[in-house]
Amino acid sequence: MNILVFGGTTEGRELSCRLAAEGAHVTVCVATDYGREEQGECPGVAVLTGRKTVPEMVQLLQNQSLCVDATHPYAVAATENIRTACEMAGVPYQRLLRAGSVYKGVTADSAQAAAAYLETRPGNVLLATGAKELAAFAGLGPERLYPRILPSHESLTACEAAGIPHRNILAMQGPFSQALNEALIQQFQIAHLVTKDGGKAGGFAEKAAAAERTGAELIVIRRRPETGSSYETILDMCRGMLLCKYD
């Protein structure tokens, strides 16, 4: 049984390795070299690196029994493209959902909305939203922005393009403990922490708790509502497909 997984997330890595261990032939697509590094080596799993167009996805889907979309909850465009490619290729599609979080704080519909909210609110801003969102906050004044980004050339280039002072760049690989989040907030006198709801895998609870403990304002860019299935549900479904194959 051939399964194509679009990954780059913790649950995508876990699912792909689990399915391979149970007898599936798994191909994982990740967007970046960082994603490939995080995927690691797993027997029975082939890893392809690089963002794919819809036609390229359709080609990869040939001879696949199932496609699992385990991309990040905020990778909206990727999810739309994967779903479209599956429809074109006639391959069953499953969206692996990451559980959301319960929190106290300000909610924004987008990075642009979060930036607009901060325009009249002074103080340093810890941006735990990823390098792709930096442009939306540049108008606040780069000197008050402290982006926490992956330690990659692509992320550092985005910071430089946004005019972020090098002393403000926090190039680190998460997820992070509550203690480390608190230390960063205190070290850089952070008044506002902007983040996405990355759930448990993204260390969201630790960020929210650190903001509450230190008095920093928590601003969360909300997820777009979507439908899909849990890790356990998709794993059980795949197990059933594998059993049918061997019966």
Solvent accessible surface area in square Angstrom, and as a share of the most:
residue,aa,sasa,rsa
1,M,17,0.07
2,N,52,0.27
3,I,0,0.00
4,L,1,0.00
5,V,0,0.00
6,F,11,0.04
7,G,10,0.10
8,G,39,0.37
9,T,6,0.04
10,T,49,0.29
11,E,22,0.10
12,G,0,0.00
13,R,49,0.18
14,E,95,0.43
15,L,0,0.00
16,S,0,0.00
17,C,37,0.22
18,R,103,0.38
19,L,0,0.00
20,A,14,0.11
21,A,88,0.68
22,E,63,0.28
23,G,30,0.29
24,A,5,0.04
25,H,116,0.52
26,V,5,0.03
27,T,28,0.16
28,V,0,0.00
29,C,6,0.04
30,V,3,0.02
31,A,46,0.35
32,T,38,0.22
33,D,112,0.58
34,Y,60,0.23
35,G,7,0.07
36,R,112,0.41
37,E,126,0.57
38,E,52,0.23
39,Q,10,0.05
40,G,33,0.32
41,E,174,0.78
42,C,24,0.14
43,P,122,0.77
44,G,54,0.52
45,V,22,0.13
46,A,55,0.43
47,V,24,0.14
48,L,64,0.32
49,T,50,0.29
50,G,25,0.24
51,R,140,0.51
52,K,46,0.19
53,T,76,0.44
54,V,30,0.17
55,P,95,0.60
56,E,81,0.36
57,M,10,0.04
58,V,28,0.16
59,Q,128,0.57
60,L,47,0.23
61,L,1,0.01
62,Q,86,0.38
63,N,134,0.69
64,Q,35,0.15
65,S,44,0.29
66,L,2,0.01
67,C,0,0.00
68,V,0,0.00
69,D,0,0.00
70,A,1,0.01
71,T,19,0.11
72,H,70,0.31
73,P,10,0.06
74,Y,39,0.15
75,A,33,0.26
76,V,50,0.28
77,A,68,0.53
78,A,34,0.26
79,T,2,0.01
80,E,80,0.36
81,N,57,0.29
82,I,2,0.01
83,R,76,0.28
84,T,59,0.34
85,A,0,0.00
86,C,2,0.01
87,E,128,0.57
88,M,124,0.56
89,A,30,0.23
90,G,65,0.62
91,V,16,0.09
92,P,77,0.48
93,Y,48,0.18
94,Q,46,0.21
95,R,9,0.03
96,L,6,0.03
97,L,54,0.27
98,R,30,0.11
99,A,83,0.65
100,G,54,0.52
101,S,36,0.23
102,V,154,0.89
103,Y,62,0.24
104,K,174,0.74
105,G,47,0.45
106,V,42,0.24
107,T,51,0.30
108,A,8,0.07
109,D,99,0.51
110,S,39,0.25
111,A,5,0.04
112,Q,117,0.52
113,A,41,0.31
114,A,0,0.00
115,A,8,0.07
116,A,57,0.44
117,Y,56,0.21
118,L,0,0.00
119,E,120,0.54
120,T,115,0.67
121,R,87,0.32
122,P,115,0.72
123,G,32,0.31
124,N,35,0.18
125,V,0,0.00
126,L,1,0.01
127,L,3,0.01
128,A,17,0.13
129,T,10,0.06
130,G,33,0.32
131,A,19,0.15
132,K,162,0.69
133,E,41,0.18
134,L,5,0.03
135,A,85,0.66
136,A,27,0.21
137,F,0,0.00
138,A,33,0.26
139,G,81,0.78
140,L,22,0.11
141,G,14,0.13
142,P,38,0.24
143,E,109,0.49
144,R,33,0.12
145,L,0,0.00
146,Y,28,0.10
147,P,2,0.01
148,R,17,0.06
149,I,5,0.03
150,L,66,0.33
151,P,74,0.46
152,S,33,0.21
153,H,153,0.68
154,E,99,0.45
155,S,11,0.07
156,L,72,0.36
157,T,64,0.37
158,A,30,0.23
159,C,0,0.00
160,E,100,0.45
161,A,90,0.70
162,A,17,0.13
163,G,44,0.42
164,I,6,0.03
165,P,29,0.18
166,H,133,0.59
167,R,187,0.68
168,N,2,0.01
169,I,26,0.13
170,L,17,0.08
171,A,44,0.34
172,M,55,0.24
173,Q,81,0.36
174,G,31,0.30
175,P,95,0.60
176,F,32,0.13
177,S,61,0.39
178,Q,61,0.27
179,A,73,0.57
180,L,65,0.33
181,N,1,0.00
182,E,25,0.11
183,A,48,0.37
184,L,18,0.09
185,I,5,0.03
186,Q,118,0.52
187,Q,131,0.58
188,F,46,0.19
189,Q,146,0.65
190,I,13,0.06
191,A,38,0.29
192,H,14,0.06
193,L,1,0.00
194,V,0,0.00
195,T,0,0.00
196,K,33,0.14
197,D,11,0.06
198,G,6,0.06
199,G,2,0.02
200,K,193,0.82
201,A,33,0.26
202,G,28,0.27
203,G,4,0.04
204,F,2,0.01
205,A,67,0.52
206,E,65,0.29
207,K,18,0.08
208,A,20,0.15
209,A,35,0.27
210,A,0,0.00
211,A,2,0.01
212,E,134,0.60
213,R,175,0.64
214,T,41,0.24
215,G,67,0.64
216,A,10,0.08
217,E,50,0.22
218,L,12,0.06
219,I,0,0.00
220,V,0,0.00
221,I,9,0.05
222,R,113,0.41
223,R,49,0.18
224,R,100,0.37
225,P,123,0.77
226,E,53,0.24
227,T,114,0.66
228,G,38,0.37
229,S,25,0.16
230,S,49,0.32
231,Y,41,0.16
232,E,109,0.49
233,T,75,0.43
234,I,1,0.00
235,L,8,0.04
236,D,84,0.43
237,M,62,0.28
238,C,0,0.00
239,R,77,0.28
240,G,31,0.30
241,M,58,0.26
242,L,8,0.04
243,L,117,0.58
244,C,98,0.59
245,K,102,0.43
246,Y,136,0.52
247,D,150,0.78
